[in-house]
Amino acid sequence: MKTSSALAYVGHNSKGDRVKNDFYATPTYATEILLKKEKFVGNIWECACGDGAISKVLINKGYEVYSSDLIDRGYGNTPEDFLKSDKVFDNIITNPPFNLATEFNLKALQSVKNKVVFLCKLSHLEGIKRADVIFSQKKLKKIYVFSKRLNFTKDGIKANGLMSFGWFIYDVNFNGLPEVDWI
């Protein structure tokens, strides 16, 4: 794997340019940590599967996973536009495109019978629109904050963990305020 002395952060390349289509493969260890904390009943849709990073871990742990993405990165059913789909699954687990996280959040909550799990920047907690249309639903049950920053890889170059991330766990059968825990 290439290394870079320049600091790159998630959402931008080492030159400071935004990376096309917001593709950052989820580090394997991030999904493994999630599965130590959360169990899932029923099938799972990985609706922004990219290269299959999350899907492969879930399948390896015995889950039934349907993988899709709008962009063909060599894995899953493509092209499939999650935001235009009428599919319903038991659960959704994904690392949504950063610039569409709110739209993905709203759509996912309409597309599951149980849980929606998103890997998002902690700044996802901010914003009037999310407060009004997502968090006001009181379906956000837990947030697992990464104590150690995640290191994503893009184009073979490891981006330093300059942003805080967490797993956001929504449960459509929940009505209350979220718990926060650290992983």
N, C-alpha and C positions, 0 to 999 in steps of 0.2 A: 504494500500500500504506500502511496506517495505521502509525504509529509510536507507541510508548508510552514515556513517561519512566520508568514503573515497571519494575522488573526482573521479568521473567517467566522461569521456567525450564522446561525440558522436563519434562512430566508434570503441570504445574500452569499455571493461567492467571494473569494479572497480579494477581488477588485472592488467589492462593495456593490456590485450589480445584483439585482434580484434574480434568483435562479428560475428559469422557465418552468412553468406549471407547478411550482412549489413542491418538487419531488425531493424528499429526504427520507431515505429508507430508515425505518425504525430499528434501532439497535436490538439485537436478539435478547440481550439481558433485560431490556425494559419490559418486554412481553412476558418473559419468564418470571420477573418480580411480580407483575400483575397477577399471574396465575397462582402465585403463592398466597395472595390475599383474597382473590375472588374466584368463585365457582360459578359455572353457567349451566343452566338447564335448557336443553333443546339446541337447535342449530344456531349457527353464527354466520352473519354476512360481513365479510371484509369488503366494504364498498369502495375503497380507494387503495386497492391492494398493491399497487406499484409493482415491485419485483417479488412480492410474496413474503416479505420479511415477517409480518405478523401472522399471516396464514400458515406458514410452514411451522411455526412454533405451536400454534393451536392444533394443527393436524397431528403433529408429533405427540401432543398430550391427549390425543384421542377424541378431539372434538370434530363434529361434522361441520365443515366450513364451505361456504360458497364465496368465491373470490371474484371480484370484478373491478374494473377501472375504466375511466373514459379514455385514458392514454394507454397504448400498448407498450408495455415494458417487458414483454416476454412471459407474463404470468397472468392467469385468470381469464375471465371472459371479457373481451374488449372488442370494440368500444362499447361501453355501457355507461350511460349517464345516470348516476345515482339520483340526481336532483329531479329527473323526469320519470323515474321508475315508479311503478305501482306495486312492487314486490313487498311482501311482509315476511319477516323472519322472527324467530324467538329473541335473538340478540344481534346487535351490531357492535363490532369492535374495529376501530380504525384510527389512523393518524390522518385526519382530514387535511386537505390543502389549507394552509394558513389563511389565505385570502378569501376562502369560502367557508370558514369554520362555523360562522353563524348560520348560514344557509343549510349546511350539512346538519347542524344541530337540530334545527327546526324540522327538517325532513326526516331525520332519524327517529325522532320522538313519535312521528306518525307511522313509522315503518317497523315497529317492534311490538312484541307481546310482553317482553320482560325488560332487558337491560340494554342501554346504549353506553358504550365506553369509548371515550375519545382521549387521545394523547394530544394535549394542547399546552401552549405556553400559559403560564399562570396569569398573564395579562388578559387571558380569555374571561377572567372574572370581572373585568372592567367593561364599561360601555352601557349606555342608556338603552340601546336596542336589546342587547342580551338581557339586561335587568328586566325590561318591560315584557319581552315576549318569550324568553326562555326560563330565566331563574324565577320569575313570578309564578310559574307553573308548579314550583316546589317539588320537582322530580329529581333534582340533583341530590343524591343521597350521600355520596362520599367523594372526597378529593384526596388522592394519594400524591403527595408532593415528593419529588425526588430530592433527597438530601444532597446527593452528588449530582452535579449537572450532567446531562446526557451529551454524549459526543456523537454527532451524526456524521455520515460520510457522503460526499457528493463528488462525482467524477474522480473517485479514487483518492480524494484529499479529505483528511479528517478535519472537520470544523470543530474548533474549541468550544467547549460548553459555556457560552457567554449568556445564555438565556435559561430561565427557570421553567421547568416543565412539570406536569403532573398528569395522572390519569383521572379523568372526570367520569364518575360513575353515576349514571341516571337510571332510575327504576320507574317505569311507567305506573307501577302499583304503589309507589311511595308518595306520601304527601307530608312534607316537613322541611326542616332545615338540614343542610349537609353537615356531616362529620368531616374533620380534617385529620389525616394521619400522614406520617412520613415514612418513606421507603428508601 
